Amino acid sequence: MKISSTIIFLFFASAISAQTGNIGVNTTTPQKTLHVNGSLQVTNEINVGGNSSTAGSAGTAGQVLTSGGAGTAPTWATVPGAGSTTNTLTNTTNTITSTVNGLVATAPAVNTVANTTVLTGNNNSLVTTVNGVASTSVNVPNLYTANGTLTANRTVTQGANTLAFTSTATNGFSVDGTTFSVDAANHEVGIGTAAPNTNAVLDLTSTIKGLLIPRLTLSALNSASPLSANVAGMEVYNTATNTATSGQEVYPGEYVNNGTTWGRTLNSGDVNVIAGADGTDAIATTSTITVPAGGVVNTAIYTNTFTLTKPSLVTFSASVSFRMLSNTTDTTVSKIYRSFWEFTSLPAGSTLATATPYGPSSALYYGATNATSGIFEATPSVTLRLIAGTYTVQLTGRAGDGPSGTGFTANFGAGSNDNVSITAVPIK
């Protein structure tokens, strides 16, 4: 009987453990069914899996052999595309799990990382210790403990979150020291000053700039629009003229809300002096008028046509002289003199009337009690609420004789101090 050289080789190069039934190559203590203590050369395929009747799988080109764990046959796996590497630091356990090409690597012992972050004193340096080895410190400015420099634009997106400053200092928050300053201790705000006036909630300080209040378009005195509601104390500057609602017109200017309606604030520029600005005698002496016995005569003393651009309170006043020229010693019958304002034309929509006396001023001349010669004064005056439009107003003089008189002659405007004044103040 011939003995195969392979069997002889295995007999001399191998050790069979009778106790375990394992075969060892170059070892007398084989640990597995086949234990090779040395290198292994495979010149053909490697089959994994299988059983007593099948050879198992040899895999396909490009696949790699992956372990199935103890007691389980390895398998062939397709390698994903290169370059898919993910490292994740899990904060709770300080372990690093690496995923390489879709495969999760078993974390080696070094993956248990002892990370220590230390923020040191005044220089605000950040030192990180990993597995007992300290990294090079990095200077990280901290605005809470040191000044910092903003090197680029920054935006804080708050969303529904709040940002609060809980200072108790007199200049608890500021921009450039005085450009904007919040006195958190006294609940005051200063613009242009780091020390706002203690009697002011808001102190605006400047020698070259003023306060510009909101400019908007009001629709009517009785409408809050464009505000959502009337707010007492609200102040705005109205830029529009809106006369659509009669009696509720608005015009350019400052308006203050009283909680129900708007009211326009007045200044010297709003006052319209229509007549009498220079204070000189604006009344010309009328020609001699003859009053018949028991009769009355009217005469025009002064006439003015003017236009109002907005509803106004208009004051008409005058000082008009009256002088008797004949029958100055009549002691039996009184002579009456009067002056008053009346309109000769009115704009459409006005509730006033023409040829109606306004603000009359009258007196009696009686020879027995009055001087027999000289000049007497009447002072007609009235303030009227006028709508916008064009008016013609006349100052009229009236002289009348008593029922049993004999008539007389007289004139108006002979005094050197006669004057008229017409002043309009907007009310909208």
C-alpha positions, 0 to 999 in steps of 0.5 A: 500500500502506497502512502500519499506524500500529502498525508505524510506531510500533514502527519509531520507538519500537523498536530492532532489534538485527541482531546479537542478533535482540532488540527493544528498547523505548526502548533500543538495546541490548536484552538479551532477545528483548523488552526494555522500558526503562520501565513496562509496562501490562497490561489483560488476562491474562498467559499463561505457558508455552505454545508455537507452538500454545498460548497458555500458562496465565493462572492463576486468581484469587488466584494469584501469578507465581513465578519458575522460574529462568533459562531456565525459564518462570515459573508461577502458584502458589496463595498459602497462608493468611496468617500462616504465617511461620517464621524459623530461625537456622542456627548452623553458618552463622549464616544466617537463612532465612525461610519466609513463607506456605509459601514460602522466601525467598532469603536476602539478603546481610544474612542472613550474621550475625556474632553475638558473645556476650560475658559481661563481668566482675563485672556479668555483662552479656550483650552481643550484636553482630549485623553489627557493631552491639552490642545493649543489654547485659542483666544475666544473674546467673551463680552461678559468679561472683556471688551470685544471687536465686531469684525463683520455684520451680525444679525440676531434673529429672535423670532418669538424669543425676547432679549432682555437687559436687567441692568440697575445702572444709571447708564445701563445700556448705551450706544456710543455713550451718549447717542442712546442711553438707558438710565435703568436706575431711574427709568429714563431714556436719553438721546444725545445725553448719558444723563437724561433729565430726571423729570423726563421719561425721554430726553432729546438733547441736541443743538443742531437737530429737532424732533420729527413726529410721525407724518401721516394722512388723516381723513377726518376729525372724528375718524381715528384712521389711519390709527386703529383707535383714538388714543388720548395724547396721541400727536401726529403731523397731518400732511393732507387736506381732506374736506370730504366730511362737512364739519370734520375737515382736516388740513396740514398741521399738527393734530392731538387726539383727545381720546375721541377726536383730533384737534389741530394745534395752532401756532403764530403762522396759522393766524391770518391778519386780513386787515389792520396789521399796521394799526393805522387809520383804515377808515376814510371819512364819509361825505356828509350825510343828511338825516331827514326829520325822524329818519335813518340813513346808512352809509358804507364806511369800509369794505373788504373781500377775503378768502379763507382756505379752512374753517376759522374763527374770524374776529371783526372789530373797529373803532369808528368816529361819529361827528354831528355837523348841524342841529348840534344844540337840539335839546328836545330830540336825541340823535342816534349813531350806530356802526356794525358789520354786515356781509354783502356776499357769502360762500355757498354753504354758509349759515350766515345772512347778508344785510344783517348787522353783526356786532353793532355798537350804538350811542345817543347824541343829545344836545342838553347832555352831550358836548355841542361839538366834537367827535364820538366813537362806536366800537363794533366787534364780533367773532364768527365761525366761518367756513372756507370760502370767499366773503365780502364784509362791510362796516356800515354807519347808521345815523337816525333822528328821533320821531319828532326831530327836525333832522341833522347832518353828520359824518363817520370816520373823521377821527384820526384814530379810527381803525379796523381789524379782521383776524382769522384763526383756523379751527381745523 
